[in-house]
Amino acid sequence: VQLQAFGGGLVQAGDSLRLSCVASGRDPSTYALGWFRQAPGKAREFAGGISAITGGIYYPDSLEDRFTISRDVAKNTMYLQMASLKPEDTAVYYCAADRRMVPGRRTSDYSNWGQGTLVTVSS
């Protein structure tokens, strides 16, 4: 499966932004999808994910109150809606996929990665 993430940009603190991740290839709906982010000088971290088939959604505790994941199965697209953005949300955001049912929380759980989209939040 191939992934393309887009929708990043420069926003101000407190703004909202929606990222999209389009999956293509063979049977993309059978892949669990995840969002990760990597801030400058930091490790890539799990930002949320959605299960294959069932659409169950998982968040890290730290982002659950501001980030919302959804998907459009017909468009093979996963979304990450981010609200009340903070400067510390500045990062490159990646989507990832793996042929499993439940999305993992580690980068090593994923075998397919998109190219990333940069989100910059100014104070």
N, C-alpha and C positions, 0 to 999 in steps of 0.2 A: 504494500500500500504506500502511496505517496501522499505527503501532507504539505499543505501550504497555509501558513498563518499570515494574516494581515489585519490591519486596523489600528496599528500603533500610531503614536504621534506625540506631540507636545501639548500637555494640558496643564491647567493650574490646580493647585491643591483644592480639594473639595469637589472637583469636577467628576463626571462619569465618563466611561469609555467602554466600548464593546469591541472585543477582538473576535475574529472568525478564524476557523481552521477548516479548510476544505480537504476532504480525503478522497482520493481517487485510486483506481486499481481494482483488483479482484476482491469482491465481497468485503468492502470496507465496514459494513455493519456488523461483521463478526469480530471486530477488533475493539478492545477497550481503548479508550482515548484519555489522554491526560494533558493537563496544562502544567508547565513548569516555568520558573522564571530564574534569571540569573542576574543579580546586581553586580556592578563593577567590583572586582576583587573578592567576590563571594562565590560559594558553591551554588550550583543549580539546585533549586528547591521545588518541591511539589506545591502546586497552587490549586489543584483540584482535578477530578477526573469523573468519567462517566462509563458505566458498564456497557459492554456489548449486549445486545439483545434486550435486556431488561430496562436499560436506561437509568439504573440506580446511580445516584450522584454522591460523590465523596469530596469532602473539603478538609484541609488542615484546620485545626481549631483557631489558629491565628487569623484566618481570612474568612471564616464562615459567615461573619456578620456583614461583610461588604462585597463579597464576590459571589456571583451566581452563574452556574453553568447550565446550559441548555443545548438542545440539538434539534436539527431539522433532518429527520431521516431521509426524506425525499431528496434533499439537497446534499446529503452526505456532509453536513456541516455541523460543527460544534462551535458554540459561542461561549465567551467568557465576558460577562457583564460585570464591570468593576465600578463601584460607587465610592463616594467620599475618598477620592484618591489622595494619597499622602506622598511627600517627596521620597519616602523610603520604599514606595512602590516602584520607583524608577528601576527598570531592568529590561533586559531582552526577554520576551515571553515566547516560549516554544510550545508547540503541541507535539505530542508523541502518541504512538499507537503500538499495541502489542496484541498478539493473537491469544488473548486470555479473556476470561469472563469479567473479572473484577479488576479495575485499574490499580496498578501498584503505586506505591508512594516513593519509590526509589528510581533513580535514572537507569539503573541496571535492569529494571523490570521491563524496559522498552527497547524494542529492536528497530523502530522506525521513528525518525525525527523530521520535523519540518525545519525551515531555515531560520525561524525566529523573527519577531517583529519588536522594534524598540518602543518602549513607553517611557516618556520622560515627564515627570511631574515637577513643576516649578512651585516654589513656595511663595 
